[in-house]
Each structure stands twice: as C-alpha cells, then as structure tokens.
C-alpha cells in the first residue's frame, strides 16, 4: 500500500473552478491527493473501479463534487467504508439546492458528510479531510490547529481595525 492520500472526484471537469479551493487547502497542509473526473450516471463501472483501486492504494478520504442530481458522493459511499465528503456544486437552475439535497439525503448506514454549496463547501471539504486525517497524525493535527488559530487571529485583527476606524 502507498502513502495515504485523498481522492477528489468530480462529476464533470466544469466542477474544477469550484474544486480548486479543495485542492488549495489540501496542498496547504501537504496532503497528497489525486483528482479524477468520473460520473455516477455516465461512468458507473469506471467510478466503482476507481474507488476500489484508490482504496487499495491508500486513499483515506474521498471528496466528491457534483451538481444537479449529484449522486456521485452517494455512489462512492455505497462502495467504500472510508469517509466520503460531498460537495454540492452551485450549478443549474436551482443553483446547487438540488445538488445539496441529493448529497445530504443518504439512507441510514451509508453516510456522506455534506458541506456547503459551492466554493465555501469546497474549501471546507479540504479542511474536513485534513481534520479526519489528523486524528492519526500528530504533525498534521498541529498544522490544523495552527491554521485555525491563524484564522481566529485574522478575525480579531479585522475587528480591531474596524473598531479603530469607527472611533476616529
């Protein structure tokens, strides 16, 4: 088995502009990852084969992004017992609300951790994968805590800047 990694699956290459947020977060934590375009509906056999192969090569978390019917995360969760994070893509006439419902409405026993619609969700999928992996990796856990602290300090600084502007 190779080194642990995260597999990022997209239902279409048009999902890449959103999912670049996930890739950026994973890279910032030095988490190895691979990206694959595969479809729950158009390439179900290839999706199944990829998930089994990725798992055998050390995949620890699957992040699946899809829009509209958005069955990719659920299809992957039906194949593996590794954590699956679903990212609803903000596409189509309902701007991702249909994808959100398709991703979150899983039957009991086949969970998909579902994040927000669009880029915020893609970003959180990267952070959530890092948190999942950090359970067994103290060095990564430290990086995740440092990132959270850095984010908190940025909010505190922005508030201090705002208060200074308002008091002037």
Secondary structure, DSSP 8 states (H G I E B T S, - for coil): ----EEEEEESSGGGHHHHHHHHHHHHHTT--EEEEE--TTT-HHHHHHHHHHHHHTTEEEEEEEE-TT--HHHHHHTT-SSEEEEEE---TTTTTHHHHHHHH---TTS--EE--STHHHHHHHHHHHHHHHHTT-HHHHHHHHHHHHHHHHHHHHHHHHHHHHHH-
